[in-house]
């Protein structure tokens, strides 16, 4: 079973454009915020406080701090791609 899964993953990797990004970040402030406010949050909303809202907030705030590079693939032939780049400020 593992060999079959590995073969399928390798096949997908060879036939599809894939991008993997790893980022390290200090989660201590978010962890402390959750620890300090978890009980009140659960009492008010009936669910635990998660991490997604913090990630979304940081994503949108970073758009204001950094330029956005948009790359559009125009065509690909024999593993050579023509792209259009646009820098938004």
Backbone as JSON, one array per atom type, in Angstrom:
{
  "sequence": "XXXXXXXXXXXXXXXXXXXXXXXXXXXXXXXXXXXXXXXXXXXXXXXXXXXXXXXXXXXXXXXXXXXXXXXXXXXXXXXXXXXXXXXXX",
  "N": [[0.82, -1.19, 0.0], [1.89, 1.29, 0.86], [3.93, 1.59, -1.04], [2.44, 1.89, -3.37], [1.07, 4.3, -2.82], [3.28, 6.03, -2.61], [4.26, 5.84, -5.23], [2.13, 6.98, -6.67], [2.14, 9.59, -5.59], [4.67, 10.45, -6.47], [4.25, 10.33, -9.22], [2.27, 12.32, -9.49], [3.77, 14.5, -8.68], [5.63, 14.64, -10.74], [4.05, 15.3, -12.92], [2.51, 17.54, -12.39], [2.49, 21.04, -11.62], [3.97, 21.94, -8.69], [4.24, 23.53, -5.56], [5.95, 23.94, -2.63], [6.11, 25.39, 0.47], [7.84, 26.29, 3.36], [7.57, 27.83, 6.41], [8.85, 29.39, 9.29], [7.64, 30.46, 12.41], [7.11, 32.5, 15.29], [4.98, 31.42, 17.63], [4.3, 32.06, 20.18], [3.0, 34.39, 21.25], [0.42, 34.16, 20.18], [-0.32, 31.72, 21.28], [-0.35, 32.4, 24.01], [-2.39, 34.34, 24.01], [-4.57, 32.71, 23.32], [-4.57, 31.0, 25.56], [-5.11, 32.82, 27.65], [-7.68, 33.75, 26.98], [-9.35, 31.64, 26.31], [-11.4, 30.3, 27.87], [-13.41, 32.29, 28.23], [-14.01, 32.76, 25.56], [-15.0, 30.27, 24.68], [-17.24, 30.11, 26.34], [-18.75, 32.28, 25.39], [-19.02, 31.76, 22.57], [-19.27, 29.03, 22.2], [-17.42, 27.34, 21.02], [-13.96, 26.32, 20.65], [-11.18, 28.61, 20.59], [-9.35, 29.06, 17.68], [-6.5, 28.87, 15.42], [-6.7, 29.85, 12.85], [-7.93, 32.39, 12.39], [-5.96, 34.17, 13.26], [-3.92, 33.62, 11.42], [-5.17, 34.43, 9.04], [-5.54, 37.17, 9.56], [-2.84, 38.06, 9.75], [-2.02, 37.47, 7.16], [-3.56, 39.25, 5.57], [-2.68, 41.7, 6.64], [0.0, 41.62, 5.91], [-0.15, 42.0, 3.19], [-0.42, 44.73, 2.96], [2.08, 45.57, 3.66], [3.97, 44.47, 1.95], [4.91, 44.21, -1.51], [3.04, 42.74, -4.18], [3.68, 40.12, -6.26], [2.51, 39.04, -9.24], [2.29, 36.24, -11.19], [1.56, 35.07, -14.3], [0.96, 32.24, -16.18], [1.46, 31.98, -19.52], [1.86, 30.18, -21.65], [2.94, 26.77, -22.11], [5.38, 24.7, -23.39], [6.96, 21.72, -23.95], [8.17, 21.7, -21.36], [9.06, 24.32, -21.18], [8.1, 27.4, -20.19], [6.16, 30.29, -20.89], [5.83, 33.32, -19.32], [3.96, 36.0, -17.77], [4.74, 38.77, -15.9], [3.64, 40.77, -13.21], [3.83, 43.48, -11.11], [2.36, 44.53, -8.24], [1.79, 47.29, -6.19]],
  "CA": [[0.0, 0.0, 0.0], [2.78, 2.46, 0.92], [4.61, 1.73, -2.32], [1.45, 2.41, -4.32], [0.87, 5.72, -2.48], [4.51, 6.73, -2.99], [4.3, 5.9, -6.7], [1.12, 7.96, -7.11], [2.63, 10.92, -5.23], [5.77, 10.77, -7.38], [3.63, 10.58, -10.53], [1.64, 13.64, -9.41], [4.85, 15.48, -8.59], [6.27, 14.74, -12.05], [3.13, 15.76, -13.96], [1.81, 18.76, -11.98], [3.3, 22.08, -11.0], [3.75, 21.9, -7.25], [5.06, 24.46, -4.79], [5.89, 23.69, -1.21], [6.78, 26.44, 1.21], [7.91, 26.1, 4.8], [7.87, 29.07, 7.13], [8.91, 29.28, 10.74], [7.16, 31.67, 13.06], [6.99, 32.45, 16.74], [3.56, 31.32, 17.96], [4.13, 32.23, 21.62], [1.99, 35.4, 21.54], [-0.91, 33.6, 19.86], [-0.59, 30.68, 22.29], [-0.7, 33.09, 25.25], [-3.7, 34.93, 23.79], [-5.55, 31.62, 23.42], [-4.59, 30.54, 26.95], [-5.75, 33.84, 28.48], [-9.06, 34.05, 26.58], [-10.05, 30.44, 25.84], [-12.63, 30.02, 28.62], [-14.42, 33.3, 27.89], [-14.38, 32.57, 24.16], [-15.86, 29.09, 24.63], [-18.5, 30.47, 26.99], [-19.5, 33.2, 24.53], [-19.28, 31.25, 21.22], [-19.53, 27.59, 22.21], [-16.34, 26.61, 20.35], [-12.62, 26.74, 21.08], [-10.47, 29.58, 19.77], [-8.37, 28.38, 16.85], [-5.37, 29.63, 14.89], [-6.95, 30.32, 11.5], [-8.19, 33.83, 12.35], [-4.67, 34.86, 13.39], [-3.23, 33.46, 10.15], [-5.85, 35.28, 8.06], [-5.22, 38.57, 9.89], [-1.46, 38.31, 9.37], [-1.95, 37.44, 5.69], [-4.08, 40.5, 5.04], [-1.8, 42.79, 7.05], [1.25, 41.55, 5.15], [-0.4, 42.56, 1.86], [-0.2, 46.16, 3.03], [3.49, 45.83, 3.9], [4.82, 43.94, 0.89], [4.38, 44.22, -2.86], [2.51, 41.45, -4.62], [4.11, 39.74, -7.59], [1.56, 38.12, -9.86], [2.87, 35.59, -12.35], [0.56, 34.36, -15.08], [1.56, 31.36, -17.18], [0.81, 32.2, -20.81], [1.89, 28.92, -22.4], [4.02, 25.84, -21.77], [5.66, 23.7, -24.41], [8.14, 20.92, -23.64], [8.7, 22.15, -20.08], [9.48, 25.72, -21.24], [6.89, 28.19, -19.99], [6.18, 31.73, -21.1], [5.07, 33.92, -18.22], [3.81, 37.45, -17.7], [4.91, 39.2, -14.52], [3.03, 42.06, -12.88], [4.13, 43.84, -9.74], [1.39, 45.45, -7.68], [2.29, 47.92, -4.96]],
  "C": [[0.87, 1.26, 0.0], [3.5, 2.69, -0.4], [3.68, 2.31, -3.38], [1.21, 3.91, -4.09], [2.09, 6.53, -2.9], [4.62, 6.89, -4.5], [3.32, 6.93, -7.23], [1.56, 9.39, -6.78], [3.76, 11.36, -6.15], [5.23, 11.08, -8.77], [2.98, 11.97, -10.56], [2.69, 14.74, -9.39], [5.51, 15.7, -9.95], [5.37, 15.35, -13.11], [2.42, 17.07, -13.62], [2.8, 19.77, -11.42], [2.97, 22.11, -9.52], [4.72, 22.86, -6.57], [4.87, 24.15, -3.32], [6.7, 24.76, -0.5], [6.72, 26.12, 2.69], [8.3, 27.42, 5.43], [7.9, 28.77, 8.62], [8.4, 30.57, 11.34], [7.02, 31.41, 14.55], [5.51, 32.5, 17.1], [3.29, 31.64, 19.43], [3.07, 33.28, 21.98], [0.58, 34.89, 21.28], [-1.29, 32.54, 20.89], [-1.01, 31.33, 23.61], [-2.08, 33.73, 25.15], [-4.8, 33.88, 23.92], [-5.69, 31.16, 24.87], [-5.36, 31.51, 27.84], [-7.25, 33.99, 28.2], [-9.91, 32.84, 26.21], [-11.39, 30.22, 26.55], [-13.73, 31.01, 28.28], [-14.91, 33.13, 26.47], [-15.34, 31.38, 24.01], [-17.23, 29.4, 25.23], [-19.37, 31.33, 26.08], [-19.93, 32.56, 23.21], [-19.56, 29.75, 21.14], [-18.52, 26.75, 21.46], [-15.0, 27.14, 20.85], [-12.04, 27.75, 20.09], [-9.38, 28.85, 18.99], [-7.25, 29.31, 16.41], [-5.69, 30.32, 13.57], [-7.18, 31.83, 11.44], [-6.9, 34.63, 12.47], [-3.9, 34.78, 12.07], [-3.85, 34.35, 9.07], [-5.52, 36.74, 8.3], [-3.8, 38.92, 9.45], [-1.31, 38.34, 7.84], [-2.42, 38.76, 5.11], [-3.22, 41.7, 5.44], [-0.5, 42.8, 6.25], [1.06, 42.09, 3.73], [-0.18, 44.06, 1.84], [1.29, 46.51, 3.18], [4.38, 45.45, 2.72], [4.12, 44.04, -0.46], [3.94, 42.8, -3.23], [2.96, 41.2, -6.04], [3.14, 38.7, -8.13], [2.21, 37.55, -11.11], [1.76, 34.79, -13.03], [1.27, 33.52, -16.13], [0.78, 31.53, -18.47], [0.76, 30.93, -21.64], [3.06, 28.07, -21.91], [4.15, 24.82, -22.88], [6.97, 23.02, -24.06], [8.89, 21.47, -22.43], [9.29, 23.56, -20.11], [8.22, 26.57, -21.2], [7.14, 29.66, -20.27], [5.29, 32.35, -20.04], [4.98, 35.43, -18.38], [3.88, 37.82, -16.23], [4.3, 40.57, -14.33], [3.29, 42.33, -11.41], [3.1, 44.87, -9.28], [1.94, 46.0, -6.37], [1.17, 48.23, -4.03]]
}
